[in-house]
Amino acid sequence: MTERTTCCIAGGGPAGAVLGLLLARAGVEVTVLEKHGDFLRDFRGDTIHPSTLDVLDELGLGDRFERMPHRKVPGLNLVTDDGSAAVFDLSVLRVRHPYIAMVPQWDFLNLITEEAARHPTFRLLMNAEATGLLREGDRVTGVRYRDAGGVERQIRAALTVAADGRHSTLRRAAGLRPKELGAPMDVAWFRLPRHDSDRDDSFLRLGTGRMMPAINRADYWQFAYLVPKGRYAQVEAAGAEALRRSVAELLPFLEDRVAGLDLADVRVLDVRIDRLRRWHRPGLLCIGDAAHAMSPVGGVGINLAIQDAVATANLLTEALLRGEVTEKDLAAVQRRRQWPAIAVQGFQLAAQRLVVAPTLQGSPSPVLRLLARRGSAQRKRTGPVPRLMARLIGYGPRPEHVRVPARSARTDNTPAQAVPSARKAVATNETSEEMTH
């Protein structure tokens, strides 16, 4: 059973959802495939940086985002046994949004897809897992996918976009292999209750051989317990009690609540940094993590992926409206977005080499010693280096802005909150079956 669209996007994460919205509002027929039945997955990228907040403003979604429950985080502090210092502070930037907004990714994706659903050329298929590519000669002409009932279907498209993450099925099907750049750690994510008497900031806690970012989520703490690469099995073998002791030693104020920490509640991220040498094949483009997997250092991955989506829409909309996307068009996207990805990954690799690896090996990091000395000296953090760090974290090397005007009329004047939630699927596979007859 074959369907047709102009652009088929595999992956309903931040990159795929934002690209779907941008293309639909410009009048391009677009179908987004999301393999899950909802967006409810914990410990995904919840850090919405100033670059993305500016994009939301440009899309007219800033006010609606502001009304969503979220927490504004201006920076990150370093906490050691000897004191604390600022790692970065976005409040030094003279911008509209000098902070990171912490919001569950499912709420962000619902906002984007509900807005996209108000455009008649947008279609979101939930429970639709991309399984392979359609080809004519050496050109990709669409996607094979499996619906919730296990039925194999096809969508033919002028352009297929692989936004299906760091383990991209479509990237593999196209024979595109990323270059692995390495990571010294994996991350064990978990949460613990937060009390009103706890400290109010988000911070990075360092101890001998241990490192744990702590994110203040208002009513709970979200922790990222770093372990040497491939060694989480040792944490599991040591048992939950050993992990509880380690966490309480790092942060004694948690001693009264670590008993609630169970290994079954821990989610482990296999950290990797990689990137493709070539992001495209005829008829196929990879963006976001499918093109360049990022380390969690700096929390920039989701925002870099969204910048890819904005650049893709800016560069390809006119070609998609004509129904003809050339290799030259796809290469232009890679040229624009490749060097920002390389620059951010270079920063992350340096942080891993100079900070993360020495800390996990039990050696003091010279970078952190310098930060601690600056903090203890209470020097003002408004010089060029702190501003450069804030700019890099907040915006990245090349922030993108929405250049393509909205051309498609909304389907009606229904307020956004009345649009069916994307958790329940804006379009189901049943409706897609009807459209094929």
N, C-alpha and C positions, 0 to 999 in steps of 0.2 A: 504494500500500500504506500503510494508515493504522494507526498505533499510538495508544495513549492513556496519559496519565499525569496526575497532579495538577499538578505543576510541572515545566516543561521549562526547563533552564538552558543557554543557548548560551555555551560558553566554559569550558574546564577549567583556567583559571588560578587564582590564589589566591582571588579573590572567588567564582568559580563553584564551585570544589572545596569551600571551607569552607561555603558556603551549602548545597551538596548534602549534606554531612555533617550539618550542624545540622538540616536538615529531615528527613532519613532517620532520625536518632536520635530525633526527636520523633514518628515514625510517619507522616510525609507521604510519599506516593509521588512520587519525583523521578527525572528522567532528565537526565543531564549529557551534552551533546554536545561533543566535543573534535575539532577538525578534523585534528589530527596523529595519527600512529600511536604517538607516545610523548611524553614531556615533555622530551626531551633537546635543549634549546636554550640556547646559551651566552649569557652577558652579559645575563641577565634579572635581575629584582629578587632579590637574594640576601641582603638585609638584613632580618633578623627582629628587630623592635624589641621593647622591653619590653611594649608593649600587646598584641602578638601572642603573646608568650611567656606572658602571663597568661591569654589565651584558651586556649592549649594546656593549661595547668594545669587550667583549668575543665572542659576536655573529657577530662581524665584522660590526656592525651598528653605531659605534661611530662617524665616519666621516660624515655619512649621517644625523645623528641626529644633529651634530654640524652645518650643513648647514641649518637646519630648523630654522625659526624665533623663538627665545626664549630669555629669559632674565635670567641672572645668578644672584642669590641672595645669598650672602655669609652668611647672618645671619638675625636675627630679633632683633629690638630694642624695649625697653619698654619706652613709653612716658607717663608721668604723669603731673599733674599741677605743680610739683616741679622740673621737669627735665627729663633726659632720661638716660638709661643704656642698656647694651647689655643683651638680654635674652640668646642667643647662637650665636656663631661666628665660622663657619666652616673653616674660613681661618687659624685657629690655627692648623688644621690637616695637616700633611705632606702627602697628597694624591694627586692623579692625578686630582680629581674633588672636590676641597674644596668649593663647593657651591651647592645650589639647583637650578635646571633648571626649570623655569616656562614656560610651553608649553601647549596649549590647548589639552585636552585629546584626542579629535578626531584626531589631527595631530599625536599624539603618536600611537594611535591604527591603523591609516592608515599605518604608517611606519611598524609596526609589521605584520599586515595582508598582506600587499603587498609583504613583504619579504617571508612570509609563503606561499603565493600563487605561488611562484617560485619553490616550491617542489611538486612533483607529487602526494604525498600522503595526501596533505592538501585540505580540502574543507570547505568553509565558506558559510553558508546559512543565508541570511538576511531575515527579516520578518518571522522568524521561532521561535515561542514562545513555549518553553517546557511547557507541561501541565500535565505530569504525568510520571510514571515509568512503564516499562514492567518487569514482574517477572516470574520466574520459581521456584516454591517453595519459599524459603526464599532468593533467589538470584536475584538481579537486573540484568536484561539482556538487558536493553536499555531504550529508551525514546519515549514517545508520544509527538508530537508537532503539532502545527497548523500553516499552511502557510498563506501567505497574502490573499488568497482567502477564508480562513476559512476551508480549507480541512484538516481533521485530518490524520496525517501520523505517521509512526513508524520507528525508527532506532534501530536495534539490535547491541549490542556492547559488547566486552569482559569487558570493563570498562566504566562506566558512571561517569563523573566528574560534580558535582554541583558547578559551579562558577557563579551562578545567583544571587548573592548579598545578602544583609541583610534580604530581604524578600523572601528568596529562596523558589520557588515552589517545587523543587525536595527534598529539605531538609524536608519540611513539608510532602510531599508524602511518604517519608521514615520513618516518625514517629520520626524524630530527633528534639528535642526541645532545644533551647539554654537557658542557664542560664543568666537572666538579671542582670547586675551589676549596672545599674543606671547612670543617668546623670542629672546635675542640670540645664541644659540650652538647648535651641534650637538655631539655627543660621538662621538669615535672610540675605541671600546673595543679593547683588546688586552692581552696578557699577556706577561710575561717571567719567566725563572727567578729564584728567590730563593735567595740563599746564606745560610748560618748567620751569617756575619759582617755581614750587612746590618742596618740599624736594625730595631727590633722593632715599631714602631707603624704605624698608618695615618695618612696625612697629606695635606694639600693643599699642593702645590708651586706657588708663584707666581714668575714671572719677568716681565720687561718684555714685554708683549704676549702672554704665554702663561700658561696655567693648567692644572694636571693633578693631579686627585686620585689618590692611590696607596693601594690596599687590600692589606694584608698577608694573603695567603691561605695562609700557612704555607710551602708549597713553591713558590709562585710569587707574583708581583705582578700585580694586576689594575689597569690604568691606564685613566683616562678623560681623553683628550687633548681639550681643548675648542678648537673652531675657531669663528670668526664664522659666524653663520647663513648656510647655503647655500654656504659656501666650501670644503667638503671637496674639491670637484673641483680646486681649486687645489693642495691637498696632494697629490692623486693626480698632477697634472701635474708637480709638482716632483720626484716620485719617492720611493722608499723611503729612499734615502740621505739626502735632506734631512730626512725625518722622524726617522731615526736620529740625525742630528747634533743636531736640536732636543731630542730626549729626553735625549741624553747631556749636552748643555749644562745642561739643567735639573737632572739627577741624575747627576753624574759617576761615582758608584759603579756605574752601569749600563754604563759604556763597554766593559767586557769582554764584554757579552752582547747589545748592541743589534744586532749583525750578524745575529742570528736573527730580527729584526723584518721582516716582509714585509707589503706592502699587502694581500695575499690573506688575511692573518690578522686584518685589522682589520674590526670590525663598526661601522657608523655608525648612531647613533640620531638620528632627526629629532626634535629636542626641540620640544615644544609644550605650551602650557598652554591648556586650554579647558574649558568646562563648559556643560551644558545649562541652559536656563532652566526647562524642564519635563522631568522624568525619566520620565514615564509617559504611557501611553495606556490606555484601557480594556483590561485583560487583559495589559498589557505594562509591565515596570519595567526601567529601566537602572540599573546599579550599577557601581562601580569606574571604570576608565578609560573605559568607555562613557558614563558620566555626567559625568566630570571627569578629563581627562588632566592628569597632574602632571609638573612638571619633575623631573629627577633630584636637584635641590638638596635635601640632607637625607636622601635615600634613603627617603622616607616613603611613596611611592606604593603599594607592596604592602601596607603596614600600614593605610593609609587605606581601601583596597579591602576588606580583611578586616573592618575596622570596619563598613563598609557591609553586608557579608554578615551579621555578627552582629546588627546592628539590624534587617535585613530579616527574619531568622528570628524575632527577639523579637516583632516587630510583626505578622507575617503568619501565623504557624504556626496559630493557632486558626482564622483564616478559611480557610486551606488545608485544614485537617482537616474543615471544613464543606463545602468545595468551592465557596465563594463569596467571591471577592476583589473588593471594590468600589473605585471610584475614591478614595473617602475613605481606605481602607486604604493604597493606594499613595501618596497625597499625604502620609500620616503618615510614611512612610519618607523622602520627600524633605525634609519639614520638619525631621526629626531630623538628617539627614546633610548637608543643604545648607550650613548655616553653618559646620560644621567644614571642609568642602572649601573654602569661600570664604576662611576664615581662613588655612588652610595655603597656598593659592595666593597670598594677599596677602603672606605671608612670603616665598614663593619669588620673587614679582615684585619685592619690595623687594631681595632678595639679588641678583637679576639686574641690577637698575638700579644699585645702589650698589656692587656688588663685581664681578660678572662682566663687564658691559659696559665699565666703565672699564679693567679689567685687559686685556681683549682689544684695546682701543683704544690701549694703551700708556700710559694715565694712571694715576697712583697712586690707589688707593681710600682715602678718609678712614676708612672702617670698618676696613680692614685695617691702616692706620697706627696706629689706636687699639689694635687687638689686639696689634700688634707692640710698642708701647710698654708695654702692660700685661705682656706676656710678658717683656720685657727687665727690667722693674722687679720681676719675680718676685712679683707681688701674689697673695694668696690668692684662689682662684676659688670661694669659697663664699658670695658675696653674693647678693642677690636676682636680679640680671641673669643670672649664670651658671646659677643654679637654674632660672630661667624658660626659658632656652634649652634646658637639659637636659630639662625637662619637656615642652616643645614638640616636641623631636626624638623623645623616648622614647615619649610618649603621645598627642600631639596635643591639640586643644582639648576633645574629648569622647570619651574612651575608652569603648568598649562592653564589656559583660560578658554572658556567656551566661545568659539568664534562662529559657530553655525547657527543661524537664526531659526527660531521655531516657525515651521510652515504648516504643520498639520493642526486643524481645529480640534478642540476637545470634543468627545462624543456627546457630552451634555454639560450642564452646569452643576452637576452633582458635587457637593463638597468632598474633598479628598478623603476625609475620614469615613465617608459612606461607601467608598469603593471597597469591594470584597477584599479581605485580607489576603496577602500573598501566602500566608501560612496555609490557607485553604485552597490555594492555587487559583490564580487569576484565570487561567485556562486549563482545563483538564484534558486528559488524553481522550476522554469520551467525546468532548466537543471537537477535538482534532480529527477524530474518526468521521464525525458527521461532515466535516469540511472536505473530506477527500471524496465523498460520493457525489 
